[in-house]
Amino acid sequence: MRPLTLLWLCGAARALVAPSTPRSSPTRHVALRAASPAFAEPLWGRTEFDAVDEASETVKCTVYDIGGSLTAVLSATCSKQLPMIPHVGVRIYGTEYFYSDMIESRPVEVMAEMLESFPQVTFDLGPPTVGEAELKQWLESDELQADWQPESYNVFDHNCNHFAKVISDKVTDRGLDDALMRPLLDVTEKMLSELPEWRKSLGMGFMNQITRLVVVSWGRATRKKKKELEDAAKAAAAQ
């Protein structure tokens, strides 16, 4: 990989997760119909999804396409057309959980405003099967935390999408339907499937390097954006 190309990819990765200026908006709890983003048809072969009531107390899973212009670059690198670069978050008890360079959480309304510009679709997974206290204890357990550290990240088979499956299976009766989850996992697990073996070996290290940059930048950006939104909310409340 040429140095200039690598520098361009690094710049694109940073731009991809750069937080935008937060906007003040009223709290909304409405029934939303899941969107039909461009990635839905190539990923799942469908564009119609059930309505999702954001006011309900059910567990929800949102699939975001965070690729932007980087998707085309990675597609060319992989010699196959990637439908998206996925990020998945699971929402329960008013909080969205995800894995970046660690297990992270944000209030649902903060995440909704932070990521509203990204193509996305949300699925209702049904009522939670664990209480808040049990969920907190599980999330903080040494066994779970040991599996989801920064050094544990692997773009192919240990990323935010895999964590979403783990938490979905834990907190709901049936988790996320395999017909929906499997194509999503295949995006990264089979990313290099079209390359000859000698290029796969080279590609694994390079892809991990670039995607780790995206993931770390994503985590930093969301933490920064969370503080900005909280500060904006406090300022609005003080007026």
C-alpha positions in Angstrom: 0.0 0.0 0.0 1.4 3.3 -1.1 2.1 5.9 1.7 -0.1 8.5 0.1 -3.0 6.1 -0.2 -2.6 5.1 3.4 -2.6 8.8 4.5 -5.7 9.4 2.4 -7.5 6.5 4.0 -6.5 7.7 7.5 -7.9 11.1 6.7 -11.1 9.6 5.4 -11.5 7.5 8.5 -11.1 10.5 10.8 -13.5 12.6 8.8 -16.0 9.7 8.9 -16.4 9.9 12.6 -15.9 13.6 13.2 -18.8 14.9 15.4 -21.0 17.6 14.0 -22.2 20.6 16.0 -25.1 19.6 18.2 -28.5 21.1 17.7 -31.0 21.9 20.4 -34.2 20.0 19.8 -37.2 19.0 22.0 -37.5 15.5 23.4 -39.5 13.2 21.1 -41.0 9.8 21.7 -42.8 8.8 18.5 -43.6 5.6 16.6 -41.1 5.5 13.7 -41.2 3.4 10.6 -37.8 1.8 10.0 -36.1 3.5 7.2 -35.2 1.9 3.9 -31.5 2.9 3.4 -29.5 2.0 0.3 -27.8 -0.8 2.1 -31.0 -2.7 2.9 -31.6 -4.3 -0.5 -28.1 -5.6 -1.2 -27.7 -6.7 2.4 -31.1 -8.4 3.1 -32.9 -8.5 -0.2 -35.7 -6.3 1.2 -36.6 -2.7 1.7 -39.7 -3.0 3.9 -39.5 -3.3 7.7 -41.9 -3.2 10.6 -42.7 0.0 12.4 -40.7 0.6 15.6 -42.4 2.4 18.5 -39.6 4.3 20.2 -41.8 5.0 23.2 -42.1 1.3 24.0 -40.0 -0.5 26.7 -38.8 -3.2 24.3 -35.2 -3.9 23.3 -34.2 -2.3 20.0 -31.2 -2.9 17.7 -30.1 -0.2 15.3 -27.9 -0.9 12.3 -25.9 2.1 11.0 -23.9 2.5 7.9 -20.9 4.6 9.0 -18.9 4.0 5.8 -19.6 7.1 3.7 -16.9 7.6 1.1 -14.7 5.0 2.8 -17.0 2.2 1.6 -15.9 2.6 -2.0 -12.2 2.7 -1.0 -12.5 -0.5 1.0 -14.5 -2.1 -1.7 -11.8 -1.5 -4.2 -9.2 -2.8 -1.7 -11.2 -6.0 -1.2 -12.0 -6.5 -4.9 -15.7 -6.8 -4.0 -18.6 -4.4 -3.6 -19.3 -3.9 0.1 -22.9 -2.8 0.8 -21.9 -0.8 3.8 -19.5 -0.5 6.7 -21.8 -1.5 9.6 -22.0 -0.3 13.2 -24.7 -1.8 15.5 -26.0 -0.5 18.8 -28.5 -2.2 21.2 -30.9 -0.1 23.2 -32.4 -1.2 26.5 -33.7 0.8 29.5 -33.1 4.1 27.8 -29.4 3.4 27.0 -27.7 2.3 23.8 -24.8 -0.1 24.2 -22.0 -0.7 21.7 -18.4 -1.7 21.3 -15.8 0.7 19.9 -12.4 0.4 21.7 -14.3 -0.7 24.8 -17.9 -1.5 25.8 -19.6 1.9 25.8 -23.1 3.3 26.5 -24.9 6.5 25.7 -28.4 7.7 26.5 -30.8 6.8 23.6 -31.7 10.4 22.9 -28.0 11.4 22.7 -27.3 8.6 20.2 -30.3 9.5 18.2 -29.2 13.0 17.7 -25.5 12.1 17.3 -26.1 9.6 14.5 -29.3 10.8 12.8 -27.4 11.7 9.6 -26.2 8.1 9.1 -28.2 5.7 7.1 -29.8 3.3 9.5 -32.6 0.8 10.3 -34.0 -0.2 13.7 -35.4 -3.6 14.7 -37.6 -4.3 17.7 -36.3 -7.4 19.6 -39.2 -7.6 22.0 -39.3 -7.2 25.8 -36.1 -7.5 27.9 -35.5 -10.8 29.7 -33.2 -9.3 32.3 -33.7 -6.5 34.8 -31.6 -3.3 35.0 -29.6 -4.5 37.9 -28.8 -7.8 36.3 -27.8 -6.1 33.1 -25.5 -3.7 34.9 -23.9 -6.6 36.8 -23.3 -8.6 33.6 -21.9 -5.6 31.6 -19.4 -4.9 34.4 -18.4 -8.5 34.9 -14.7 -9.4 34.5 -15.5 -12.2 32.2 -17.4 -10.0 29.7 -15.0 -7.0 30.0 -12.0 -9.3 29.3 -13.4 -10.2 26.0 -14.1 -6.7 24.8 -10.9 -4.7 25.4 -9.2 -2.5 22.8 -6.6 -5.2 22.0 -9.5 -7.7 21.5 -10.8 -5.8 18.5 -10.6 -7.5 15.1 -12.4 -6.1 12.1 -13.2 -9.6 10.7 -14.6 -11.5 13.6 -14.6 -9.5 16.9 -16.2 -6.1 16.3 -19.2 -4.0 17.3 -21.5 -6.2 15.2 -20.4 -9.3 17.1 -20.9 -7.5 20.4 -24.4 -6.5 19.4 -25.2 -10.2 18.8 -23.8 -11.1 22.2 -25.8 -8.5 24.1 -29.0 -9.1 22.0 -28.9 -12.8 22.8 -28.3 -12.0 26.5 -31.1 -9.5 27.0 -33.9 -10.9 24.8 -35.7 -14.2 24.3 -34.6 -14.8 20.7 -31.9 -12.2 20.0 -31.6 -10.7 16.6 -33.0 -12.9 13.8 -30.2 -14.8 12.1 -31.6 -13.9 8.7 -30.8 -10.3 9.6 -27.7 -10.8 11.6 -25.8 -13.3 9.4 -25.6 -11.0 6.3 -24.5 -8.2 8.6 -21.7 -10.3 10.1 -20.7 -11.5 6.6 -19.8 -7.9 5.6 -16.7 -8.1 7.8 -16.1 -11.8 8.2 -16.1 -12.3 4.4 -14.6 -9.0 3.5 -11.5 -10.6 1.8 -13.3 -13.6 0.3 -12.6 -12.5 -3.3 -8.9 -12.0 -2.8 -6.2 -14.7 -3.6 -4.6 -16.2 -0.6 -1.4 -14.2 -0.8 -3.4 -10.9 -0.9 -5.6 -12.1 2.0 -2.5 -12.3 4.3 -1.4 -8.8 3.4 -5.0 -7.5 3.5 -5.7 -8.7 7.0 -3.1 -6.6 8.7 -3.9 -3.5 6.6 -7.7 -3.8 7.1 -7.3 -4.2 10.8 -5.0 -1.1 10.9 -7.5 1.1 9.1 -10.6 -0.1 10.8 -9.0 0.1 14.2 -8.3 3.8 13.4 -12.0 4.2 12.5 -13.2 2.5 15.7 -10.9 4.4 18.0 -11.9 7.7 16.3 -15.5 6.7 16.6 -15.2 6.1 20.3 -13.4 9.4 20.9 -15.9 11.3 18.7 -19.0 9.9 20.4 -17.5 10.6 23.9 -16.9 14.2 22.8 -20.3 14.6 21.2 -22.0 13.2 24.3 -20.4 15.9 26.4 -21.3 18.6 23.8 -25.0 17.5 23.8 -25.1 17.3 27.5 -23.7 20.8 27.8 -26.2 22.1 25.2 -29.1 20.5 27.0 -28.0 22.1 30.4 -27.6 25.5 28.7 -31.1 25.2 27.1 -32.6 24.2 30.5 -31.0 27.2 32.2 -32.6 29.7 29.8 
